[in-house]
C-alpha cells in the first residue's frame, strides 16, 4: 500500500518510515505541509498520515482543502496535542482516525490496516487481472490459483503495475515509486526485478502479463474481454 507521510520532526519521521517500509508499505515522505498538500493532490495514495503541526499548511488545513476538492483518501492525523477540541476538529473535517504522540509504529500500522478495511472494504484490496490475483492486505499473490512467493520489492512492483493495467510506466516512475528514492535512470534494477517476477509467473503460465515497451518501461497487459 502507498502511504504519504507528512512530518516535520526528522527523528520521528526516520523511525516511522523505517517501520512502515519494514512492513512492506511504499512510503512517500515530506517534511512540510505545502509540499504534502501538492503531493496529495497530484498522486494516488491509499492512506495519508499527517502531522497536525507542520510548517506551511498544517495537517488540518491540508485535510480541509482535500475534502473541499472532493478527495476522499483516508487520513490519519498525528499530533502531540491531545485536547478534545483538536480531536473533534480533525474528525469533523473528515479525518478517518487520530493518533496522539508518542505512539508505537505497530499501532500506526494497525490503524492504517483498519482504516483501509473500513473505508475501502475487503474487495477493493484484491487486485484480480487475468490469471493473477493480488491481496494487498495479506500480501499474497496467486497465478492460475497457485501461490507465488515474491519478495517485498517484487510484490510492490507487481502491485504498482497491476493498479494501472494497460498504462506504460517508465523506469524512472517505477524507481521513484517502488524504491522510494531517486536512482540513476540508467540502472538496471527495474529490469532485473521484472525478470525475477516473470520467471516466477512463467512457472504458472502467467509470465506474459508484463509487457516490455522498448526504450520506455513496462506495462501490465489488460486481460482480454
For each residue, the residues with C-beta under 8 A, 3 or more apart:
1: 24 25 26 46 47 112 116 136
2: 25 26 28 44 45 46 177
3: 20 25 26 27 28 45 46 47 48 49 112
4: 28 29 30 36 39 40 43 45 47 48 49
5: 13 16 17 20 27 28 29 30 49
6: 29 30 31 32 33 35 36 48 49 50 51 54 59 62
7: 12 13 16 29 31 49 51 54 78
8: 13 31 32 51 53 54 55
9: 12 13 51
10: 13 14 31
11: 14 15
12: 7 9 15 16 101
13: 5 7 8 9 10 16 17 29 31
14: 10 11 17 18
15: 11 12 18 19 105
16: 5 7 12 13 19 20 49 105 108
17: 5 13 14 20 21 27 29
18: 14 15 21 22
19: 15 16 22 23 105 106 108 109
20: 3 5 16 17 23 25 27 105 108 109
21: 17 18 24 25 26 27 180
22: 18 19
23: 19 20 109
24: 1 21 139 152 155 156
25: 1 2 3 20 21 109 112
26: 1 2 3 21 156 160 177 178 180
27: 3 5 17 20 21 180
28: 2 3 4 5 39 43 45 180
29: 4 5 6 7 13 17
30: 4 5 6 35 36 39
31: 6 7 8 10 13 35 55
32: 6 8 35 36 54 55 56
33: 6 36 37 54 55 56 57 58 59 61 62
34: 37 38 55 56 57
35: 6 30 31 32 38 39 56
36: 4 6 30 32 33 39 40 50 54 56 57 62
37: 33 34 40 41 56 57 61 62 65 66
38: 34 35 41 42
39: 4 28 30 35 36 42 43
40: 4 36 37 43 45 48 62 66 71 73
41: 37 38 66 69 71
42: 38 39
43: 4 28 39 40
44: 2 73
45: 2 3 4 28 40 48 73
46: 1 2 3 73 74 116 136
47: 1 3 4 73 74 75 76 112 115 116
48: 3 4 6 40 45 62 66 73 74 75 76
49: 3 4 5 6 7 16 75 76 78 108 112
50: 6 36 54 59 62 63 75 76 77 78
51: 6 7 8 9 54 59 77 78 79
52: 58 59 60 77 78 79 81 86 90
53: 8 58 59 79 80 81
54: 6 7 8 32 33 36 50 51 57 58 59 62
55: 8 31 32 33 34
56: 32 33 34 35 36 37
57: 33 34 36 37 54 61 62 65
58: 33 52 53 54 61 62
59: 6 33 50 51 52 53 54 62 63 77 78 79 90
60: 52 63 64 77 89 90 93
61: 33 37 57 58 64 65
62: 6 33 36 37 40 48 50 54 57 58 59 65 66
63: 50 59 60 66 67 75 77 90 93 94 95
64: 60 61 67 68 93 94
65: 37 57 61 62 68 69
66: 37 40 41 48 62 63 69 71 73 75 94
67: 63 64 70 71 72 93 94
68: 64 65
69: 41 65 66
70: 67
71: 40 41 66 67
72: 67 119
73: 40 44 45 46 47 48 66
74: 46 47 48 96 97 115 116 119 120
75: 47 48 49 50 63 66 94 95 96 97
76: 47 48 49 50 95 96 97 98 99 108 111 112 115
77: 50 51 52 59 60 63 90 95 97 98 99
78: 7 49 50 51 52 59 99 100 101 103
79: 51 52 53 59 82 86 98 100 101
80: 53 100 101
81: 52 53 86 100
82: 79 86 87 100
83: 86 87
84: 87 88
85: 88 89
86: 52 79 81 82 83 89 90
87: 82 83 84 90 91 98
88: 84 85 91 92
89: 60 85 86 92 93
90: 52 59 60 63 77 86 87 93 95 98
91: 87 88 94 95 98
92: 88 89
93: 60 63 64 67 89 90
94: 63 64 66 67 75 91
95: 63 75 76 77 90 91 98
96: 74 75 76 115 118 119
97: 74 75 76 77 111 114 115
98: 76 77 79 87 90 91 95
99: 76 77 78 103 107 108 111
100: 78 79 80 81 82 103
101: 12 78 79 80
102:
103: 78 99 100 107 108
104: 107 108
105: 15 16 19 20 108 109
106: 19 109 110
107: 99 103 104 110 111
108: 16 19 20 49 76 99 103 104 105 111 112
109: 19 20 23 25 105 106 112 113
110: 106 107 113 114
111: 76 97 99 107 108 114 115
112: 1 3 25 47 49 76 108 109 115 116
113: 109 110 116 117 137
114: 97 110 111 117 118
115: 47 74 76 96 97 111 112 118 119
116: 1 46 47 74 112 113 119 120 125 136 137
117: 113 114 120 121 122 125 137
118: 96 114 115
119: 72 74 96 115 116
120: 74 116 117 124 125
121: 117 124 125
122: 117 125 126 137
123: 126
124: 120 121
125: 116 117 120 121 122 135 136 137
126: 122 123 133 134 135 136
127: 132 133 134 136 159 162 163
128: 132 133 134
129: 132 162 165 209 220 222 223
130: 206 209 221 223
131: 143 144 204 205 206 209
132: 127 128 129 141 142 143 158 162 201 206 209
133: 126 127 128 141 142 143
134: 126 127 128 140 141 155 158 159 162
135: 125 126 138 139 140 141
136: 1 46 116 125 126 127 139 159
137: 113 116 117 122 125
138: 135
139: 24 135 136 155
140: 134 135 147
141: 132 133 134 135 147 148 150 155 158
142: 132 133 145 146 147 148
143: 131 132 133 146 148 201 204 205 206
144: 131 204 205 206
145: 142
146: 142 143 204
147: 140 141 142
148: 141 142 143 200 201 204
149: 200
150: 141 154 155 158 197 200
151: 154 155 196
152: 24 155 156
153: 156 157 178 179 193
154: 150 151 157 158 193 196 197 200
155: 24 134 139 141 150 151 152 158 159
156: 24 26 152 153 159 160 178
157: 153 154 160 161 174 178 190 193 194 197
158: 132 134 141 150 154 155 161 162 197
159: 127 134 136 155 156 162 163
160: 26 156 157 163 164 169 174 177 178
161: 157 158 164 165 169 210 218 219 220
162: 127 129 132 134 158 159 165 220
163: 127 159 160
164: 160 161 167 169 219 220
165: 129 161 162 219 220 221 222 223
166: 219 220 221 222
167: 164 219
168: 213 216 217 218 219
169: 160 161 164 173 174 217 218 219
170: 173 174 216 217
171: 174 175 185 190 191 216 217 218
172: 175 176 185
173: 169 170 176 177 217
174: 157 160 169 170 171 177 178 190 217 218
175: 171 172 178 179 182 183 185 187 189 190
176: 172 173 179 180 181 182
177: 2 26 160 173 174 180
178: 26 153 156 157 160 174 175 190 193
179: 153 175 176 183 189
180: 21 26 27 28 176 177
181: 176
182: 175 176
183: 175 179 187 189
184: 187
185: 171 172 175
186:
187: 175 183 184 190
188: 191 192
189: 175 179 183 192 193
190: 157 171 174 175 178 187 193 194 217 218
191: 171 188 194 195
192: 188 189 195 196
193: 153 154 157 178 189 190 196 197
194: 157 190 191 197 198 210 212 218
195: 191 192 198 199
196: 151 154 192 193 199 200
197: 150 154 157 158 193 194 200 201 210
198: 194 195 201 202 207 210
199: 195 196 202 203 207
200: 148 149 150 154 196 197 203 204
201: 132 143 148 197 198 204 206 207 209 210
202: 198 199 205 206 207
203: 199 200
204: 131 143 144 146 148 200 201
205: 131 143 144 202
206: 130 131 132 143 144 201 202 209
207: 198 199 201 202 210
208: 211 221
209: 129 130 131 132 201 206 220 221
210: 161 194 197 198 201 207 218 219 220 221
211: 208 218 219 220 221
212: 194 218
213: 168 216 217 218 219
214:
215:
216: 168 170 171 213
217: 168 169 170 171 173 174 190 213
218: 161 168 169 171 174 190 194 210 211 212 213
219: 161 164 165 166 167 168 169 210 211 213
220: 129 161 162 164 165 166 209 210 211
221: 130 165 166 208 209 210 211
222: 129 165 166
223: 129 130 165
224:
225:
